[in-house]
Amino acid sequence: MDRQKHYIFNQLTQSFEVLETSKSKKALRLVLVLLAVLGIAFLFAILLFTFFKSPKEKSQARELEFMKLQYEILNDRLDEMELLMTDMEQRDNNLYRVMFEADPIPSSVRRSGFSDADRYADLFGYMNSSVVVSAARKLDVIASQLYNQSVSYDSLFVMARNKTAMLTHIPAIFPLKEMEIKYISSYFGYRPDPIYKVEKFHSGMDFSAALGTEAYSTGDGVVAEVENGHWGYGNMVTIDHGFGYKTRYAHLQKAAVRRGQKVKRGQVIGYIGNTGKTTGVHLHYEVLKNDVQVDPINFFYNDLTPDEYEQILQQSTLPSQTMD
């Protein structure tokens, strides 16, 4: 028999006959075999890529894990920066701005950031989008905080520069040398008038001293007025210290400055006398804030210790009669 041919036994003829196969059947059989092979290969590929990763995929997976780790580390560092910024904001609001009598910056302004979700729309839709968006949002908020803090520090710098000038201009000492003050004859508030014998508001403090005793400017400023009179305040010097503060020195024997002259704290501006409406030699001293008389007793902090201030404060509550 020919091994290349296939035979079939014919019972009618009782002999073997060659089995003839059509070309279409051969082609169909070939197609089925190929489909079976492809099917097995496809299943094998699915199993292979499901349970086993290619070197490239393994490399990409490692890179993704590394990037995720880096973003997590970045988020941790951003959290630390947020804590640091919060501490800076608290110091700014509760210490620095209090020192310079400035209003605190609201948290809503400091932490304005970027709340628009569309800003981060391109970052969504990926495996680790939440980590990336969180880092981006924190960066934007911190950037806004840093900008606002920078603006705040710029304003504090200006305040500090002005504060230095302000501290030299605000009245802060006695208008006479302490050793030359005989006594304080009258304080700020309602007191009996020595001439009219009625209760009147006394708008300053009266310092008794010897005739001709030097009177000093209690802060840097510019002489706003030099008046000569025979009644009321008599001979008087008014100094404008800026920042809303003025001081008056009344009943002088004579002035030692002229209008428009710049003066420094501790500079002689006149000599104690007995001019105007007065019952004796003394200096009537006033402090004005925004053109309103305020108690001068609160403006001697350069010359008084806390105990001395408390003592003079108690004395100011005792009954006394003015000298003008």
VEXMARFI-673462 format. One record per residue (C-alpha): residue in one letter; x, y, z. Coordinates in steps of 0.1 Angstrom, whole numbers, plus 2048, in hexadecimal, padded with zeros to 3 digits. Layout:
# residues N
AXYZ
...
//
This chain:
# residues 324
M800800800
D80A8237F9
R81083481A
Q80885680B
K7E584B802
H7C7842817
Y7B2823810
I790818818
F7817F3817
N7657F07FE
Q74E7D380B
L73D7D07EA
T75C7CA7D6
Q76E7BA7F3
S78C7CF7EB
F79F7EE7F8
E79A80E7E4
V7AD82F7E5
L79A8497FB
E7978687E6
T79588A7FA
S7898A97E9
K79E8C87E9
S7838DC7FB
K7838C3818
K7A88C4819
A7A78EA81B
L78C8EA836
R7A08D184A
L7BF8E7847
V7AC906852
L79E8F4870
V7C18E987A
L7CE90C876
L7B191A88B
A7B79018A6
V7DC90A8A7
L7D492F8A7
G7BB92A8C3
I7D39178D8
A7EE9318D2
F7D694D8DB
L7CC93C8FB
F7F0936903
A7F895B8FD
I7DC966914
L7E895092F
L80B95B929
F80398192B
T7EB97C947
F80296A95F
F824974951
K82F998948
S8479A092C
P8699B1935
K85C9D2928
E83C9D093C
K8509C795B
S8669E5955
Q8489FC950
A8379EE970
R8579F5984
E857A19976
L833A1E97F
E839A119A2
F857A289A5
M844A46999
K827A3E9B1
L840A3C9CE
Q850A5D9C3
Y82EA6E9C3
E826A609E5
I847A6D9F3
L83FA8F9E2
N81DA909F3
D82DA89A14
R845AA5A0F
L829ABCA04
D817AB4A24
E836ABEA38
M837ADEA24
E813AE5A2C
L81AAE1A51
L837AF9A4E
M822B12A3B
T807B0FA55
D820B17A70
M82DB35A5C
E809B42A58
Q802B3FA7D
R822B51A86
D81AB6CA6C
N7F6B71A79
N7FBB6DA9E
L81EB7CAA3
Y82BB91A88
R80BBA2A7D
V801BA7AA1
M822BB8AA8
F81BBD1A8C
E7F6BD5A94
A7ECBC6A72
D7CDBB2A6A
P7D3B8CA66
I7D0B7DA43
P7B1B67A41
S7B7B42A3B
S7A0B43A1D
V7B8B5BA0D
R7D8B49A17
R7CBB27A0B
S7B9B329EC
G7CCB1A9D5
F7BAB0D9B6
S799AFC9BC
D78FAF9997
A78CAD4990
D791ADA96A
R7B5AE4972
Y7BCABF979
A7A5AAF95F
D7C3AA394A
L7D1A91968
F7B3A7A96D
G7ADA5995C
Y7CEA48964
M7D7A2C97C
N7E6A43997
S7D3A6398F
S7C8A699B3
V7ECA6B9BF
V7F7A829A2
V7D9A999A6
S7DEA9B9CC
A802AA69C7
A7F9ABF9AC
R7DEACF9C2
K7F5AD19E0
L810AE29CC
D7F7AFC9BF
V7EAB039E2
I80DB069F1
A818B1C9D4
S7FAB339DC
Q803B33A01
L827B3B9FA
Y81DB589E3
N805B669FE
Q81FB62A19
S839B74A04
V820B919FF
S81AB91A25
Y83FB92A2D
D843BAFA14
S828BC2A26
L838BB9A48
F859BC6A3C
V849BE8A34
M837BE7A56
A858BE0A67
R869BFCA56
N84CC14A5E
K84BC05A82
T86FC10A88
A866C33A7E
M846C31A91
L857C26AB1
T86DC45AB0
H850C5CAA8
I835C51AC1
P837C64AE2
A849C4DAFB
I85BC62B16
F853C7DB30
P853CA0B22
L86BCAAB3E
K889C99B4E
E87BC84B6A
M893C93B83
E886CB6B7B
I861CADB80
K856CB9BA3
Y836CA6BA0
I819C9FB89
S7FECB7B94
S7E2CABB7E
Y7D9C8DB68
F7C3C87B4A
G79DC87B50
Y783C9BB62
R792CB2B7D
P788CD1B90
D791CF1B7D
P7A6D07B93
I797D27B86
Y773D1FB7E
K770D06B9B
V75BCEDB86
E762CCAB7A
K772CCCB58
F783CB4B41
H7A9CB7B43
S7B7CACB22
G7DBCA6B2C
M7F3CA3B4A
D803CC0B5E
F827CBDB68
S834CD5B83
A858CE0B7F
A86ECFFB84
L869D1DB6D
G87ED19B4D
T882CF3B50
E889CE4B2E
A86CCD2B1D
Y874CB6B04
S863CA7AE6
T856C85AEF
G85BC77ACC
D869C80AAA
G853C97A95
V84DCB9A85
V843CD8A98
A81FCDEA8C
E818CFEAA1
V829D17AB7
E810D2EAC8
N814D4CADF
G7F6D54AF4
H7ECD65B14
W7CED4EB1B
G7C5D2AB17
Y7E4D16B0F
G7FAD34B0F
N81BD2EAFD
M817D0CAED
V82ACF5AD6
T818CD9AC2
I82CCBDAB2
D81FCA6A97
H82FC84A9B
G81EC74A7D
F80BC53A7F
G7EEC67A8D
Y800C73AAC
K805C97AB9
T811CA6ADA
R80BCC8AEA
Y821CDAB02
A80ECF8B12
H814D15B2A
L839D18B1F
Q84FD35B29
K85BD35B04
A85FD1DAE7
A881D10ADB
V875D04AB9
R864D13A9B
R847D07A86
G851CEDA6C
Q870CE3A7E
K879CBEA81
V87FCB3AA4
K88DC93AB4
R881C81AD4
G892C92AF2
Q899CB3ADF
V891CD3AF3
I872CE3AE4
G86CCFEAFF
Y86ED09B23
I854D05B3F
G841D25B48
N821D33B55
T810D41B36
G7EBD3FB2E
K7D0D33B45
T7E4D25B61
T7E8D27B87
G80DD1FB89
V82CD15B76
H827CF3B65
L826CE1B44
H805CD6B36
Y80CCB8B20
E7F4CA8B07
V7F5C8AAF0
L7DCC88AD3
K7D4C6AABD
N7C2C73A9D
D7BBC96AAC
V7ABC87ACB
Q7BBC8CAED
V7C5C6BAFE
D7D4C64B20
P7FAC6DB1F
I800C54B3B
N800C38B22
F81DC48B0F
F839C48B28
Y844C24B23
N868C2DB1B
D86CC3EB3D
L857C28B54
T85BC05B60
P83BBF0B64
D83BBF7B89
E83FC1CB84
Y824C1CB6A
E80CC0AB81
Q814C23B9D
I80FC42B87
L7EFC32B7A
Q7E1C2FB9D
Q7EBC53BA5
S7D8C5FB86
T7B7C52B96
L7BBC68BB5
P7A9C89BB7
S7BECA7BAC
Q7B9CCABA0
T7C7CD7B7F
M7DECF4B7C
D7CED02B5C
//
